[in-house]
Amino acid sequence: MQLRKLTSAALLVAIGALSAHLIYIPAGVSKCFPVQHAINVMGAVLLGPDYAVAIAFLISCLRNMFGTGSLLAFPGSMVGALLAGLAYKRWPNIGAAMAGEIFGTGILGGLLAWVIAASLLNSNAAAWFFIPPFLVSTVGGSIIAGLLVKSGLLSQLTSNKAGK
C-alpha cells in the first residue's frame, strides 16, 4: 500500500511540474496555476493531508527551479492542500476537500502571499491584489478535481484491481 501511495504521489508531482509550463494565469507578481489546485484536491482525497502537502511542496520547488513559479507558489498550494486534506479527513466527501482547498488557497494563501510579497519581494501590493486571482485559480482547479473524482476515473486508476 505504501508503494502505491508513493507512486501516486510521484505521478501527481510529475503532472503538476510538467503542466506548469503549459497552463498558468499571470496575475502581477504571481502565476495562478489551476492544475496545482486540482492536484491538491486529488492528493487530499486519494492520499491524505500529509501526502497532499508534500506533493504541493515538491511541485512548488520544481516550478521555482524551472522558472515557472515564484515564492508565492508555496503558501497558497501548501495551505490549500493541508486544509483540503483535513477537511476530507473530517467530512469524507469531495465537497469538503474542495471547500478546504478554496479557503486555504484563496483566502489564507492569498493573505500569506501578501505577507511574503511585502516582506521578501518588496512589493507594496495590497492583500486584495492576491486574493481574487488565487480564488479564481483555486475555484477552477477544485471544480476540475471534483469532476474527475465524481467521474470515478481516479478511483479506477487507484483501485487494487487496476492493472490486474
Backbone as JSON, one array per atom type, in Angstrom:
{
  "sequence": "MQLRKLTSAALLVAIGALSAHLIYIPAGVSKCFPVQHAINVMGAVLLGPDYAVAIAFLISCLRNMFGTGSLLAFPGSMVGALLAGLAYKRWPNIGAAMAGEIFGTGILGGLLAWVIAASLLNSNAAAWFFIPPFLVSTVGGSIIAGLLVKSGLLSQLTSNKAGK",
  "N": [[0.83, -1.2, 0.0], [1.97, 1.23, 0.75], [3.84, 1.65, -1.31], [2.12, 2.03, -3.45], [0.91, 4.44, -2.71], [3.16, 6.17, -2.72], [3.86, 6.0, -5.42], [1.56, 7.06, -6.64], [1.68, 9.65, -5.57], [4.1, 10.53, -6.71], [3.38, 10.53, -9.39], [1.41, 12.54, -9.4], [3.01, 14.73, -8.69], [4.71, 14.83, -10.92], [2.86, 15.38, -12.99], [1.95, 17.88, -12.12], [4.33, 19.42, -12.13], [5.15, 19.29, -14.83], [2.93, 20.3, -16.24], [2.98, 22.92, -15.49], [4.36, 24.39, -17.3], [2.6, 24.76, -19.3], [-0.03, 25.58, -18.53], [-1.05, 28.32, -16.99], [-2.01, 31.31, -15.24], [-1.11, 34.53, -15.57], [-0.78, 36.91, -13.0], [0.02, 39.73, -11.98], [2.68, 39.76, -9.73], [2.39, 37.13, -9.21], [1.79, 33.76, -10.39], [-0.95, 32.2, -11.33], [-2.13, 28.92, -10.99], [-4.14, 26.65, -11.95], [-4.04, 23.84, -12.23], [-2.45, 22.98, -10.14], [-4.17, 23.3, -7.98], [-6.19, 21.51, -8.55], [-4.7, 19.18, -8.32], [-4.05, 19.37, -5.62], [-6.55, 18.88, -4.39], [-7.14, 16.31, -5.41], [-4.94, 14.87, -4.41], [-5.4, 15.17, -1.67], [-7.82, 13.78, -1.35], [-7.21, 11.2, -2.34], [-4.83, 10.46, -1.02], [-4.45, 11.7, 1.46], [-3.85, 14.3, 4.0], [-1.09, 14.67, 4.69], [0.45, 13.63, 2.52], [-0.67, 15.24, 0.51], [0.22, 17.83, 1.19], [3.0, 17.44, 0.97], [3.2, 16.84, -1.76], [2.31, 19.29, -2.85], [4.37, 20.96, -1.92], [6.64, 19.86, -3.23], [5.95, 20.23, -5.95], [5.85, 23.03, -6.0], [8.54, 23.61, -5.42], [9.8, 22.47, -7.7], [8.58, 23.99, -9.73], [9.68, 26.5, -9.15], [12.4, 25.96, -9.55], [12.37, 25.42, -12.29], [11.68, 27.86, -13.25], [9.05, 28.56, -13.62], [7.48, 29.32, -11.58], [6.95, 31.19, -8.52], [8.01, 32.5, -5.33], [5.56, 32.74, -4.21], [4.17, 30.52, -4.83], [4.35, 28.65, -2.85], [2.87, 29.33, -0.31], [0.07, 29.4, -0.98], [-0.42, 26.91, -2.29], [0.4, 24.95, -0.43], [-0.99, 25.48, 1.98], [-3.6, 25.3, 1.05], [-3.64, 22.59, 0.22], [-3.24, 21.31, 2.67], [-5.55, 22.1, 4.17], [-7.53, 21.06, 2.49], [-7.0, 18.31, 2.71], [-7.36, 17.9, 5.5], [-10.04, 18.68, 5.78], [-11.3, 16.77, 4.17], [-10.63, 14.49, 5.55], [-12.07, 14.86, 7.9], [-14.76, 15.26, 7.06], [-15.65, 13.1, 4.93], [-16.07, 13.75, 1.92], [-16.1, 14.94, -1.45], [-16.84, 17.6, -1.73], [-16.16, 18.78, 0.72], [-13.37, 18.62, 0.65], [-12.88, 20.26, -1.56], [-13.88, 22.71, -0.59], [-12.09, 23.14, 1.54], [-9.69, 23.42, 0.11], [-10.28, 25.71, -1.44], [-10.76, 27.72, 0.53], [-8.33, 27.55, 1.94], [-6.33, 28.09, -0.01], [-7.36, 30.29, -1.52], [-8.14, 32.31, 0.36], [-6.56, 32.2, 2.88], [-4.03, 31.49, 1.78], [-3.77, 33.58, -0.07], [-3.57, 35.76, 1.67], [-1.2, 35.09, 3.02], [0.53, 35.16, 0.83], [0.53, 37.87, 0.31], [1.87, 38.82, 2.59], [4.39, 37.63, 2.17], [5.06, 38.81, -0.29], [5.19, 41.49, 0.47], [7.23, 41.5, 2.41], [9.47, 39.93, 1.49], [9.67, 40.29, -1.29], [9.56, 42.96, -1.65], [7.21, 44.26, -2.47], [4.54, 46.52, -2.77], [1.92, 45.88, -3.03], [-1.54, 45.5, -2.29], [-3.4, 43.3, -0.07], [-5.77, 42.5, -1.32], [-4.99, 42.31, -3.9], [-3.91, 39.81, -4.26], [-5.75, 37.88, -3.33], [-8.2, 37.72, -5.03], [-7.16, 36.67, -7.63], [-6.02, 34.26, -6.71], [-8.3, 33.02, -5.7], [-9.85, 32.67, -8.05], [-8.21, 30.9, -9.48], [-8.05, 28.69, -7.71], [-10.74, 27.96, -7.4], [-11.4, 27.18, -10.01], [-9.54, 25.04, -10.4], [-10.35, 23.34, -8.31], [-12.93, 22.66, -9.1], [-12.36, 21.22, -11.42], [-10.99, 19.03, -10.26], [-13.05, 18.01, -8.66], [-14.86, 17.16, -10.62], [-13.33, 15.16, -11.86], [-12.98, 13.35, -9.72], [-15.65, 12.71, -9.11], [-16.38, 11.51, -11.49], [-15.35, 9.0, -11.32], [-13.06, 8.16, -12.48], [-10.57, 8.49, -11.2], [-10.8, 6.74, -9.04], [-10.87, 4.32, -10.36], [-8.31, 4.24, -11.44], [-6.74, 4.08, -9.16], [-7.58, 1.91, -7.74], [-7.29, -1.34, -6.18], [-7.71, -3.25, -8.04], [-6.88, -2.24, -10.4], [-4.78, -2.69, -13.14], [-4.59, -5.42, -12.79]],
  "CA": [[0.0, 0.0, 0.0], [2.87, 2.39, 0.8], [4.4, 1.83, -2.64], [1.03, 2.58, -4.28], [0.78, 5.86, -2.33], [4.34, 6.89, -3.22], [3.76, 6.06, -6.88], [0.51, 8.02, -6.95], [2.21, 10.98, -5.25], [5.1, 10.87, -7.72], [2.65, 10.82, -10.62], [0.79, 13.86, -9.24], [4.1, 15.72, -8.74], [5.14, 14.92, -12.32], [1.81, 16.09, -13.74], [1.97, 19.27, -11.69], [5.55, 20.1, -12.57], [5.18, 19.39, -16.29], [1.84, 21.14, -16.74], [3.26, 24.31, -15.14], [4.87, 25.05, -18.5], [1.53, 24.91, -20.28], [-1.28, 26.16, -18.05], [-1.0, 29.23, -15.84], [-2.64, 32.61, -15.45], [-0.28, 35.56, -14.95], [-1.52, 37.89, -12.21], [1.0, 40.55, -11.29], [3.9, 39.04, -9.36], [2.09, 35.71, -9.02], [1.33, 32.98, -11.53], [-2.0, 31.31, -10.85], [-1.89, 27.61, -11.57], [-5.29, 25.83, -11.57], [-3.71, 22.41, -12.16], [-1.96, 22.76, -8.78], [-5.31, 23.2, -7.06], [-6.82, 20.23, -8.84], [-3.83, 18.16, -7.73], [-4.21, 19.45, -4.16], [-7.8, 18.2, -4.01], [-7.0, 14.88, -5.7], [-3.99, 14.32, -3.44], [-6.07, 15.12, -0.37], [-8.84, 12.72, -1.37], [-6.62, 9.89, -2.59], [-3.66, 10.11, -0.21], [-4.49, 12.31, 2.79], [-3.26, 15.64, 4.14], [0.38, 14.68, 4.71], [0.91, 13.48, 1.15], [-1.1, 16.4, -0.27], [1.15, 18.94, 1.48], [4.31, 17.09, 0.39], [3.06, 17.0, -3.21], [2.27, 20.73, -3.13], [5.71, 21.49, -1.68], [7.54, 19.4, -4.3], [5.59, 20.92, -7.2], [6.29, 24.42, -5.86], [10.0, 23.61, -5.58], [10.13, 22.22, -9.1], [8.17, 25.16, -10.52], [10.66, 27.55, -8.92], [13.65, 25.57, -10.21], [12.16, 25.52, -13.74], [11.38, 29.25, -13.6], [7.62, 28.74, -13.93], [6.78, 29.68, -10.35], [7.57, 32.21, -7.68], [7.88, 32.16, -3.91], [4.14, 32.75, -3.86], [3.62, 29.18, -5.1], [4.37, 27.86, -1.63], [1.81, 29.49, 0.7], [-1.25, 29.01, -1.46], [-0.56, 25.49, -2.59], [0.58, 24.1, 0.75], [-2.11, 25.7, 2.93], [-4.79, 24.72, 0.41], [-3.55, 21.12, 0.27], [-3.44, 20.89, 4.06], [-6.96, 22.24, 4.56], [-8.31, 20.09, 1.71], [-6.8, 17.0, 3.32], [-8.0, 17.87, 6.82], [-11.5, 18.73, 5.59], [-11.73, 15.47, 3.65], [-10.48, 13.51, 6.63], [-13.15, 15.1, 8.87], [-16.02, 15.05, 6.34], [-15.14, 12.42, 3.73], [-16.73, 13.95, 0.64], [-15.32, 15.79, -2.33], [-17.19, 18.99, -1.46], [-15.37, 19.25, 1.87], [-11.99, 18.81, 0.16], [-12.89, 21.44, -2.42], [-14.03, 23.89, 0.27], [-10.83, 23.32, 2.24], [-8.73, 23.94, -0.87], [-10.65, 27.08, -1.83], [-10.5, 28.63, 1.65], [-6.91, 27.51, 2.26], [-5.54, 28.78, -1.03], [-7.93, 31.57, -1.93], [-8.15, 33.32, 1.43], [-5.36, 32.14, 3.71], [-2.86, 31.54, 0.9], [-3.69, 34.93, -0.6], [-3.06, 36.64, 2.73], [0.22, 34.76, 3.22], [1.27, 35.66, -0.33], [0.68, 39.31, 0.51], [2.94, 39.0, 3.57], [5.65, 37.29, 1.5], [5.36, 39.84, -1.3], [5.55, 42.73, 1.15], [8.48, 41.4, 3.17], [10.6, 39.36, 0.75], [9.74, 40.76, -2.67], [9.46, 44.42, -1.6], [6.04, 44.69, -3.23], [3.59, 47.27, -1.94], [0.57, 45.5, -3.44], [-2.46, 45.23, -1.19], [-3.82, 41.89, 0.03], [-6.83, 42.21, -2.29], [-4.35, 42.03, -5.18], [-3.6, 38.38, -4.33], [-6.88, 37.01, -3.02], [-9.05, 37.39, -6.18], [-6.6, 35.69, -8.59], [-5.88, 32.96, -6.05], [-9.64, 32.43, -5.64], [-10.23, 32.23, -9.4], [-7.41, 29.73, -9.81], [-8.39, 27.54, -6.87], [-12.1, 27.51, -7.7], [-11.31, 26.43, -11.27], [-8.86, 23.77, -10.16], [-11.17, 22.49, -7.44], [-14.03, 22.13, -9.92], [-11.77, 20.17, -12.27], [-10.75, 17.86, -9.41], [-14.35, 17.47, -8.28], [-15.4, 16.43, -11.76], [-12.53, 13.94, -12.03], [-13.28, 12.41, -8.64], [-17.04, 12.24, -9.26], [-16.49, 10.66, -12.68], [-14.9, 7.67, -10.98], [-11.81, 7.87, -13.19], [-9.48, 8.35, -10.25], [-10.94, 5.52, -8.23], [-10.5, 3.2, -11.21], [-6.86, 4.22, -11.58], [-6.06, 3.81, -7.91], [-8.11, 0.75, -7.04], [-6.41, -2.51, -6.13], [-7.97, -4.08, -9.21], [-6.25, -1.63, -11.58], [-3.57, -3.35, -13.59], [-4.59, -6.88, -12.55]],
  "C": [[0.87, 1.26, 0.0], [3.45, 2.68, -0.58], [3.36, 2.44, -3.58], [0.85, 4.06, -3.98], [1.95, 6.68, -2.87], [4.29, 7.04, -4.74], [2.71, 7.07, -7.31], [0.98, 9.45, -6.68], [3.21, 11.42, -6.3], [4.43, 11.24, -9.05], [2.01, 12.21, -10.54], [1.85, 14.97, -9.29], [4.54, 15.91, -10.2], [4.12, 15.68, -13.16], [1.84, 17.58, -13.4], [3.17, 20.03, -12.21], [5.57, 20.29, -14.09], [4.09, 20.31, -16.83], [2.05, 22.61, -16.39], [3.79, 25.09, -16.34], [3.74, 25.4, -19.46], [0.35, 25.74, -19.8], [-1.03, 27.01, -16.81], [-1.61, 30.56, -16.25], [-1.77, 33.66, -14.79], [-1.16, 36.59, -14.24], [-0.53, 38.69, -11.39], [2.26, 39.76, -11.0], [3.64, 37.54, -9.17], [1.69, 35.08, -10.35], [0.31, 31.99, -10.99], [-1.97, 30.03, -11.68], [-3.02, 26.66, -11.19], [-5.0, 24.34, -11.46], [-3.2, 22.07, -10.75], [-3.12, 22.53, -7.82], [-6.1, 21.92, -7.3], [-6.01, 19.09, -8.21], [-3.93, 18.18, -6.21], [-5.45, 18.67, -3.71], [-7.67, 16.7, -4.25], [-6.04, 14.22, -4.72], [-4.61, 14.18, -2.06], [-7.06, 13.96, -0.29], [-8.19, 11.34, -1.47], [-5.59, 9.47, -1.54], [-3.65, 10.7, 1.19], [-3.71, 13.61, 2.87], [-1.74, 15.66, 4.1], [0.96, 14.56, 3.31], [0.54, 14.71, 0.31], [-0.17, 17.58, -0.05], [2.52, 18.66, 0.86], [4.28, 17.26, -1.13], [3.08, 18.47, -3.59], [3.65, 21.36, -2.96], [6.65, 21.12, -2.83], [7.22, 20.08, -5.63], [6.04, 22.37, -7.14], [7.8, 24.54, -6.01], [10.4, 23.44, -7.04], [9.75, 23.41, -9.98], [9.17, 26.3, -10.35], [11.98, 27.22, -9.6], [13.55, 25.7, -11.73], [11.89, 26.94, -14.2], [9.93, 29.49, -13.96], [6.81, 29.11, -12.69], [7.49, 30.8, -9.64], [7.47, 31.73, -6.23], [6.42, 32.08, -3.48], [3.46, 31.41, -4.16], [3.49, 28.38, -3.81], [3.18, 28.09, -0.7], [0.45, 29.02, 0.22], [-1.4, 27.52, -1.63], [-0.51, 24.64, -1.33], [-0.56, 24.26, 1.76], [-3.39, 25.1, 2.35], [-4.79, 23.21, 0.48], [-3.81, 20.61, 1.68], [-4.91, 20.96, 4.46], [-7.86, 21.3, 3.75], [-8.21, 18.71, 2.33], [-7.48, 16.87, 4.67], [-9.52, 17.88, 6.7], [-12.02, 17.38, 5.1], [-11.65, 14.39, 4.72], [-11.64, 13.63, 7.63], [-14.52, 14.8, 8.28], [-15.69, 14.41, 5.0], [-16.05, 12.55, 2.5], [-15.95, 14.99, -0.15], [-15.6, 17.27, -2.09], [-16.39, 19.58, -0.31], [-13.93, 19.51, 1.44], [-11.91, 20.05, -0.71], [-13.0, 22.72, -1.59], [-12.75, 24.18, 1.03], [-9.76, 23.91, 1.33], [-9.03, 25.4, -1.21], [-10.37, 28.06, -0.7], [-9.0, 28.7, 1.95], [-6.06, 28.27, 1.26], [-6.07, 30.19, -1.29], [-7.85, 32.65, -0.88], [-6.84, 33.3, 2.21], [-4.08, 32.22, 2.87], [-2.67, 32.93, 0.29], [-3.14, 35.91, 0.42], [-1.58, 36.36, 3.0], [1.08, 35.24, 2.05], [1.5, 37.16, -0.21], [1.81, 39.59, 1.5], [4.3, 38.71, 2.93], [6.04, 38.36, 0.49], [5.81, 41.13, -0.64], [6.93, 42.64, 1.8], [9.67, 40.92, 2.34], [10.77, 39.92, -0.66], [9.65, 42.28, -2.78], [8.33, 44.96, -2.47], [5.11, 45.43, -2.29], [2.15, 46.99, -2.36], [-0.27, 45.2, -2.21], [-2.89, 43.76, -1.21], [-4.88, 41.55, -1.0], [-6.25, 41.91, -3.67], [-4.09, 40.53, -5.35], [-4.83, 37.49, -4.18], [-7.76, 36.73, -4.24], [-8.41, 36.44, -7.2], [-6.41, 34.31, -7.98], [-7.24, 32.26, -5.99], [-10.07, 31.9, -7.01], [-9.5, 30.94, -9.75], [-7.85, 28.51, -9.01], [-9.81, 27.05, -7.1], [-12.1, 26.69, -8.99], [-10.67, 25.07, -11.09], [-9.67, 22.81, -9.31], [-12.34, 21.89, -8.21], [-13.52, 21.01, -10.83], [-11.56, 18.89, -11.45], [-12.06, 17.2, -9.0], [-14.96, 16.65, -9.4], [-14.65, 15.12, -11.99], [-12.84, 12.89, -10.97], [-14.68, 11.85, -8.81], [-17.21, 11.33, -10.48], [-16.09, 9.21, -12.4], [-13.59, 7.29, -11.64], [-10.67, 7.64, -12.21], [-9.59, 7.09, -9.43], [-10.6, 4.28, -9.06], [-8.98, 3.09, -11.34], [-6.14, 3.79, -10.32], [-6.58, 2.58, -7.17], [-7.12, -0.41, -7.09], [-6.57, -3.39, -7.36], [-7.29, -3.5, -10.45], [-4.97, -2.37, -11.9], [-3.53, -4.84, -13.35], [-5.26, -7.6, -13.66]]
}
